[in-house]
């Protein structure tokens, strides 16, 4: 039996309407898809163009990041770090403890304690005025002097003696500075001015070690208080080790004590290492041809044949003008480590000399009245010689000889010769 609904006009109208709805829905879907495509394409055109990354230089203390094309940000992967030796850090820190060293079973070795490294120097030991602190690390040499003590030592290294080295300015140091300034073509200021300080150099460290020997200790003996007692001694040696060490360093005993704080000078043993000025004179290249003694300046100087200065030494002169010979003299005798003939007639002011009434022979030694050297002149009773009291050099004396520190008289012996002229000037 045929389907009446399908073939009826009403059924046909239903099928046409369904087809229309399907076509309309398809159009809407395609239109919506086209609209979405257009919106997406327009949005991409409006976005700013992304630049390509370029290699960049790594700058210390900055953290660089790598940007992916999608805009994602991520940290770069860390690179392996290789440990290399470095200098101690500038900021205080505590180094990690060293792990225990593997040992056989049953034995243990404790790790050493942490090492504290700091850029803060330890406080310097207090030093009395006149003696600067000694640097812990030796500087390069030669270099300009930094203070008066170094200047005195640098002058001494040139055989320009400032007297007993003490780190203080005085007439003998001023005379030595003036001599250096004259030789160097500098202005004669007689002070350690800027130009002098830049030209005066230390060629070696200012201090050196002196090792006390058994012979040093064996030499020591008390010094007689009278002429007669001195004449009865086997030698007129140093009384104390401090006196001996001070002469080795061309220094004042007080400076030696400051350079060696805490030393019990009555209990020093052989092998003890002490600090003294490095003030040794250079080995002379030859003999001098002239010595000039300046009475007003209280110093003498030795020159070679080309008038080059070989030595400058402070000296003491006679207190009385009539005992100061002026003019040309000559060396008559050179006697290292001499004995001394005590003549009472030369000391009329001495009650002891008047009581003795005859000559005495005093043995050699640094505490001999003429020290460790005698350079006699062709004027009877006059000469250049050492003294047991180097700290008093430069002062006027009651008698007429020219007194030098023992270390200066010992060096002068190497320069002079019999018949050499000595000019004494006012």
RADASUL-V982501 format. One line per field, one symbol per residue. burial: b if it has 24 or more other C-alpha atoms within 12 Angstrom, else e. A space follows every 50 residues. Layout:
# RADASUL-V982501
burial: ???
This chain:
# RADASUL-V982501
burial: eeeeeeeeeeeeeeeeeeeeeeeeeeeeeeeeeeeeeeeeeeeeeeeeee eeeeeeeeeeeeeeeeeeeeeeeeeeeeeeeeeeeeeeeeeeeeeeeeee eeeeeeeeeeeeeeeeeeeeeeeeeeeeeebbebeeeeeeeeebbbbbbb bbbbbbbbbbbbbbbbbbbebbbbbbbbbbbebeeeeeebbbeeebbebb bbbbbbbeebebeeebbebbeebeeebbebbebebbbbbbbbbbbbbbbb bbbbbbbbbbeeeeeeeeeeeeebbbbbbbbeeeeebbbbbbbbbbbbbb bbbeeeeebbbbbbbbbbeeeeebbeeebbbbbbbbbbbbbbeeeeeeee eeeeeeeeeebbbbbbbbbbbbbbbbbeeebbbbbbbbbbbebbbbbebb bbbbbbbbbbbbbbbbbbebbbbbee
